[in-house]
Amino acid sequence: MSKVRIEAFVSIPPCSGGVAVKRLLNEIKAEFGDKVEIVFHTGPGDKEWDEYAISNAPAMVVGELVKFVGLAPSKESLVGALREAGLE
């Protein structure tokens, strides 16, 4: 079983959306454990921001697709994106 990777893009200092994303990802990690890999990118300035053409925080890449930009998704939306990316 392979992990589904979530890349979260948050600003420094964190905006309210970034705080909500971190809280949501803590819930996702607690629920799905080793089935997900969570990586945070702070910036802008990290090369990953340019690689995915992220210009607005917060943002999330789920699997290999940019799924959310400029907002913190609901838990249901994020779980749906994880299922699309192959989470069992």
C-alpha positions as CSV (number, residue, x, y, z in Angstrom):
1,M,0.0,0.0,0.0
2,S,1.5,3.3,-1.0
3,K,0.9,6.5,0.9
4,V,-1.0,9.5,-0.5
5,R,1.1,12.6,-0.3
6,I,-0.4,15.9,0.8
7,E,1.7,19.0,0.2
8,A,0.4,22.0,2.2
9,F,1.5,25.5,1.2
10,V,1.2,28.0,4.0
11,S,2.4,31.6,4.5
12,I,4.6,33.0,7.1
13,P,3.3,34.5,9.3
14,P,0.3,32.1,9.1
15,C,-3.0,33.5,8.0
16,S,-6.3,32.2,9.4
17,G,-6.6,29.8,6.5
18,G,-3.1,28.4,7.1
19,V,-4.0,27.8,10.8
20,A,-7.2,26.0,9.7
21,V,-5.2,23.8,7.2
22,K,-2.7,22.8,9.9
23,R,-5.6,21.9,12.2
24,L,-7.3,19.9,9.5
25,L,-4.2,18.0,8.5
26,N,-3.6,17.1,12.2
27,E,-7.1,15.5,12.1
28,I,-6.4,13.7,8.8
29,K,-3.1,12.3,10.2
30,A,-4.9,11.1,13.3
31,E,-7.6,9.4,11.3
32,F,-5.5,7.9,8.4
33,G,-2.1,7.5,10.0
34,D,0.5,5.9,7.8
35,K,-1.8,6.0,4.8
36,V,-0.9,9.7,4.3
37,E,2.3,11.6,4.1
38,I,2.0,15.3,4.9
39,V,4.7,17.9,3.9
40,F,4.5,21.6,4.6
41,H,6.0,24.3,2.4
42,T,6.3,27.8,3.8
43,G,6.8,30.8,1.7
44,P,6.4,31.9,-0.9
45,G,10.0,31.3,-1.9
46,D,10.3,27.5,-1.7
47,K,11.0,26.0,-5.1
48,E,7.8,23.9,-4.8
49,W,5.7,27.1,-4.9
50,D,7.1,27.8,-8.4
51,E,6.9,24.1,-9.5
52,Y,3.2,24.0,-8.9
53,A,2.6,27.7,-9.8
54,I,1.1,28.3,-6.4
55,S,0.5,32.0,-5.9
56,N,-2.0,32.1,-3.1
57,A,-1.9,30.5,0.4
58,P,-3.2,28.3,1.8
59,A,-3.0,25.7,-0.9
60,M,-2.8,21.9,-1.1
61,V,-1.5,19.4,-3.6
62,V,-3.0,16.0,-3.1
63,G,-1.2,13.1,-4.9
64,E,0.1,15.0,-7.9
65,L,-2.7,17.4,-8.4
66,V,-3.2,21.0,-7.1
67,K,-6.6,20.6,-5.5
68,F,-7.1,23.7,-3.3
69,V,-5.8,27.2,-3.6
70,G,-6.6,30.2,-1.5
71,L,-8.8,28.4,1.0
72,A,-8.8,25.8,3.7
73,P,-11.0,22.9,2.4
74,S,-13.6,21.2,4.5
75,K,-12.6,17.8,5.9
76,E,-15.1,16.1,3.5
77,S,-13.6,17.8,0.5
78,L,-10.1,16.8,1.5
79,V,-11.1,13.2,2.2
80,G,-12.7,13.2,-1.3
81,A,-9.5,14.4,-2.9
82,L,-7.6,11.7,-1.0
83,R,-9.9,9.0,-2.2
84,E,-9.5,10.4,-5.8
85,A,-5.7,10.1,-5.3
86,G,-6.0,6.4,-4.3
87,L,-6.5,6.4,-0.5
88,E,-8.2,3.2,0.5
